[in-house]
Amino acid sequence: MIQKIEEKYASHLKESLCQPLPDWKSIALWWLGQAGFAVKYGDILVFIDPYLSDLLAKKYQGREFPHIRMMNAPILPEEVTNLDFLLCSHKHSDHTDPETLPIVAQNNPKCVFIAPRAEAEWVAQLVGSVRRVRSLNAGERIELAPEITLEAIPAAHEELQVNARGEHAFLGYILKLGEITLYHSGDCTPYPGLEDILAAYTIDLALLPVNGRDEYRRSRGILGNFTLTEAVNLCQHANIPFLLGHHFGMFEFNTINREQAEHDLQQLRGDRQYCLVENGVKYLFSR
């Protein structure tokens, strides 16, 4: 049985990342904002979709959606050290950050970057090395380290997108760390077969974006994600006991009302341990 402990960390995130885990059966997670997470197992540190710069605020300054941060990055790109792996789910800059990856690559020479094969060339340009990038397509599985495996599955950022070579632009990742398995969907909405794919695994924790979608945003090129109800239903049907909802609190035009969402979640989750992720919290999961 999986147990979850939440700990507020008073120190800087960098210090919290360096603290040892209580035992070899535990993993720790920290939210980096938007869809970004840090995951630690033993001495291995993994980042998923870190957006740690202010690139988008500069890019969209003075436009309809200025992309001004609602929360500061809990750690700056130049403060990231001892990173072993960095996973990117797709090319969008709040998931594959062109101002974060080059700095992380320079300061973490042993870090390996994982990307969808459809976008691997772009990631290689950002990190300055083809050799440091490992690419995956949906249905493929690789070993990152002893007792750590990664498998890619399709993600539908409102729709599945596959190029002429059969490579998916958007991926979700199933990351197995020792005895604990987590699912990071990337940007995703429900699609036929997703529940069956997930049900074939024994997933302990899902990290799902819950900022929803609507025609207003879609018509302006802002693709959406699961609604809170869809995320809860997916986890319930796939028998996933823990959910951390994310992808909110970063940009005003693409967030949720947290207070209302917390209320709705209480009505939806039953006895499941489903919650919205919090900044400044270290999540420990162990058997």
C-alpha positions in Angstrom: 0.0 0.0 0.0 1.3 3.4 -1.0 1.5 6.1 1.7 1.7 9.9 1.0 3.3 12.5 3.3 3.2 16.2 2.6 6.0 18.4 4.0 6.3 22.2 3.7 9.9 23.1 3.0 11.0 26.4 4.6 14.3 26.5 2.8 15.0 27.1 -0.8 13.9 24.4 -3.2 17.5 23.7 -4.1 18.2 22.7 -0.5 15.1 20.5 -0.3 16.1 18.7 -3.5 19.5 17.8 -1.9 18.1 16.3 1.2 18.3 12.4 1.3 15.1 10.4 1.1 14.0 8.4 4.2 14.6 5.0 2.6 15.1 3.3 -0.7 11.4 2.6 -1.2 10.5 6.2 -1.2 10.2 8.8 -4.0 9.8 12.6 -3.6 8.1 15.1 -5.8 8.2 18.9 -5.9 6.1 21.1 -8.2 8.0 23.5 -10.4 5.0 25.4 -11.7 2.7 24.7 -14.7 3.3 21.1 -15.7 6.8 21.0 -14.2 7.9 18.5 -11.5 11.1 17.4 -9.9 11.2 13.7 -8.9 13.8 12.0 -6.8 14.5 8.3 -6.2 17.6 7.4 -4.3 20.3 9.7 -5.6 18.6 10.1 -9.0 17.0 13.5 -9.7 14.6 13.9 -12.7 12.9 17.0 -13.9 9.7 16.8 -16.1 8.7 19.8 -18.2 10.4 22.5 -16.3 9.5 26.1 -17.3 11.8 28.1 -15.1 12.5 31.2 -17.2 10.4 34.3 -18.2 10.7 33.6 -21.9 6.9 33.7 -22.6 6.4 37.0 -20.8 9.1 38.5 -23.1 7.7 36.8 -26.2 4.1 38.0 -25.7 4.7 41.4 -24.1 2.0 43.8 -25.2 -0.2 41.2 -26.8 -3.6 39.9 -25.9 -2.2 37.2 -23.6 1.0 38.7 -22.0 2.0 35.5 -20.2 3.0 37.3 -17.0 3.9 34.8 -14.3 1.4 34.5 -11.4 4.1 32.5 -9.5 7.8 32.8 -9.4 9.9 29.9 -10.5 10.8 28.0 -7.3 14.3 27.5 -8.7 16.2 29.3 -11.4 17.8 27.5 -14.3 21.3 28.4 -13.1 20.5 27.0 -9.7 19.8 23.5 -10.9 22.6 21.1 -10.1 23.1 17.3 -9.8 20.3 16.7 -12.4 20.4 13.3 -14.0 17.5 13.4 -16.5 15.2 16.0 -17.9 12.0 14.9 -19.7 10.1 17.0 -22.2 6.6 15.9 -23.2 6.2 18.2 -26.2 7.7 21.3 -27.9 5.6 24.1 -26.4 7.9 26.5 -24.5 6.2 26.0 -21.1 7.2 22.3 -21.4 10.4 22.5 -23.4 11.8 25.9 -22.3 14.4 27.3 -24.7 15.8 29.5 -21.9 16.0 26.7 -19.3 17.4 23.8 -21.2 20.7 25.3 -22.5 21.6 26.6 -19.0 20.7 23.2 -17.3 22.7 21.4 -20.0 25.8 23.5 -19.4 25.7 23.2 -15.6 24.7 19.6 -15.5 27.1 17.8 -17.9 25.9 14.3 -17.0 22.2 15.2 -17.5 20.4 13.2 -20.3 17.5 14.9 -22.0 14.4 12.8 -23.0 12.1 14.1 -25.8 9.5 12.9 -28.3 11.3 11.6 -31.4 9.3 14.1 -33.4 11.0 17.0 -31.5 14.4 15.4 -30.6 16.3 17.5 -33.2 15.0 20.7 -31.6 15.9 19.6 -28.1 19.4 18.6 -29.4 19.8 22.2 -30.7 18.8 23.6 -27.3 21.3 21.5 -25.3 24.0 21.7 -27.9 24.5 17.9 -28.3 22.8 15.1 -30.2 24.5 12.5 -27.9 22.8 13.9 -24.8 19.3 13.4 -26.1 17.4 10.2 -26.0 14.2 10.1 -28.1 11.0 8.1 -27.6 7.9 7.5 -29.6 4.6 6.2 -28.1 4.8 2.6 -27.2 8.6 2.6 -26.6 10.3 1.9 -23.2 13.8 2.6 -22.0 15.8 2.1 -18.9 17.1 5.3 -17.4 19.0 3.7 -14.5 18.8 0.6 -12.4 15.2 0.2 -11.2 14.1 3.2 -13.2 12.2 2.8 -16.5 10.4 5.2 -18.7 7.6 4.4 -21.2 5.9 6.8 -23.6 2.2 6.7 -24.5 0.2 9.0 -26.8 -1.1 12.3 -25.4 -3.9 14.3 -27.1 -3.4 18.0 -26.7 -7.0 18.4 -27.8 -6.1 15.9 -30.5 -3.5 13.3 -31.3 -0.9 14.6 -33.6 1.4 12.2 -35.6 3.8 13.2 -38.3 4.5 11.4 -41.6 7.0 9.1 -39.9 4.4 8.0 -37.4 6.0 10.0 -34.5 3.7 11.6 -31.9 4.2 15.3 -31.2 2.7 15.0 -27.7 3.6 12.3 -25.3 2.7 11.1 -21.8 5.3 9.3 -19.7 4.9 6.4 -17.4 7.9 6.5 -15.0 8.6 3.5 -12.8 10.9 4.2 -9.9 11.6 1.1 -7.8 8.2 -0.1 -6.6 6.3 3.1 -7.4 4.9 4.1 -10.8 3.7 7.5 -11.8 2.0 8.8 -14.9 2.7 12.3 -16.2 0.3 12.9 -19.1 2.0 16.0 -20.6 -0.7 18.3 -22.0 -3.6 16.0 -22.6 -7.4 15.6 -23.0 -9.4 12.3 -23.0 -9.1 10.2 -26.1 -10.4 6.7 -27.0 -8.3 4.0 -25.5 -6.5 6.1 -22.9 -8.3 4.5 -20.0 -7.4 1.0 -21.3 -3.7 2.0 -21.8 -3.4 3.2 -18.2 -5.4 0.3 -16.7 -2.8 -2.1 -18.2 -0.3 -0.7 -15.7 -0.4 -0.5 -12.0 -0.1 3.3 -11.7 0.2 4.7 -8.2 0.2 8.4 -8.9 -1.1 10.5 -11.8 0.1 14.0 -12.5 -2.6 15.6 -14.7 -3.2 19.1 -16.1 -6.7 20.3 -15.0 -6.9 23.8 -16.5 -9.6 22.6 -18.9 -10.4 24.0 -22.4 -13.0 26.1 -24.2 -13.7 27.6 -27.6 -12.5 31.0 -26.6 -9.0 29.8 -25.8 -9.0 27.3 -28.7 -9.9 30.0 -31.2 -6.9 31.9 -30.1 -4.5 29.0 -30.5 -4.4 28.1 -26.8 -4.9 24.3 -26.6 -6.5 22.9 -23.5 -6.3 20.0 -21.1 -8.5 17.8 -18.9 -11.2 19.4 -16.9 -11.1 18.5 -13.2 -14.0 16.1 -13.7 -12.3 14.4 -16.6 -9.0 14.0 -14.6 -10.9 12.4 -11.6 -12.9 10.1 -13.9 -9.8 8.9 -15.7 -8.0 8.1 -12.4 -11.1 6.3 -11.0 -11.6 4.2 -14.1 -7.9 3.4 -14.4 -7.8 2.6 -10.6 -5.1 5.2 -9.8 -5.2 5.9 -6.1 -3.3 9.3 -6.1 -3.8 12.3 -8.3 -2.0 15.7 -8.2 -3.8 18.1 -10.5 -1.6 20.9 -12.0 -1.2 23.3 -14.9 -2.7 26.3 -13.2 -1.6 29.4 -11.3 0.9 30.4 -14.0 -0.9 32.6 -16.5 -4.1 34.5 -15.8 -5.8 33.6 -19.1 -5.2 29.9 -18.7 -5.7 28.9 -15.0 -8.5 27.9 -12.7 -10.3 29.2 -9.6 -8.5 27.2 -7.0 -11.1 27.7 -4.3 -13.9 26.5 -6.5 -11.8 23.6 -7.8 -10.9 22.5 -4.3 -14.7 22.5 -3.5 -15.5 20.5 -6.6 -12.7 18.0 -6.0 -14.1 17.3 -2.5 -17.4 16.3 -4.2 -15.8 14.2 -6.9 -13.0 12.2 -5.3 -14.9 10.1 -2.8 -12.3 8.3 -0.6 -9.5 8.7 -3.2 -6.5 10.9 -2.4 -6.9 13.4 -5.2 -5.8 16.9 -4.7 -4.4 20.0 -6.4 -0.6 20.4 -6.2 0.8 23.1 -4.0 3.9 25.2 -4.3 6.5 24.9 -1.5 5.5 21.3 -0.6 7.6 18.2 -0.8 5.5 15.1 -1.5 6.8 11.8 -0.2 5.4 8.5 -1.5 6.5 5.2 -0.1 5.4 1.6 0.3 
